[in-house]
Amino acid sequence: MAEIEEITLEEWERLRKELLEVRQVAQILNYSVSHIYRLIDEGRILAVRRGGRWFIPRQSVEEYLRRYVERSV
């Protein structure tokens, strides 16, 4: 998986409102959960690991969609 920096508890509390779980992103993008993990592993979607779970910032999903849409147009 892509290397991610550790964040402080304060940063986590601030960011938590902007984070999505892997299954939520899979539903939004209509991808399988395993495909989302692959995108994280490849560094195509940025994610934060906390307590053994991956969380994805909404902004990362939006950036992925912009790149995907730009390529398909």
N, C-alpha and C positions, 0 to 999 in steps of 0.2 A: 504494500500500500504506500501511497505517497507520504513523504515525511511532513508532519505537521508540528508546529511549535506548540508548547504548552501555554495555556492561558490562565490568568488568575481567576479567583472566584468572582471578583467584581466584574471582570470582563465577561465571564460566563453568564452572570445574572443579566447583564445588559444585552448580550447577544441572544440569549435564549428565546426572546420574543420574535426574533428574526430567523430562527432556525427551523428547518423541517426535518422530519425523520425520513429515513431511506424509503420506507413504504409509501409515504406521502408523495415524495418526488416521483416514485415509480408510477403512482396513479396519475399525477399531473402530466407526466410525459408519455403515459401509456406504454411504459417499458416494464420488463420484469425486474424484480428486486435484484436478481443476480446481475442484470445488465447495469443497474445503477452502481453496484459495487465495482464492476469492471471499469466504469467511467471514473470512479473515485481512484481506483488503483492506477489508471492510466494518467491521472492528473487532469482529466478533461472537465471534471466537476470537483471543485474544492470542497473539503469536508473537515469537520472537527470531530475527534473521537473523545468522548467523555463517558466515563463509567462503563467502558466496554461497548458503547453504542456510537454509531456514526450519526452526525447531524450536519445538514447542508444548509448554508445560508441562502435565503431567498435570492439574493443578488447573484450568487453562483449559478443558480438555475436560470435566472434571467439572462445572464451572460452566455450560458450554454445555448439557450434558445436563439439568441441573436446570432451567434456564430453558425448555428445549424440552419437558420432561415436564410442567412446571407449566402450560404453555400448552395442552397436549393433553388435560389432565384436566378 
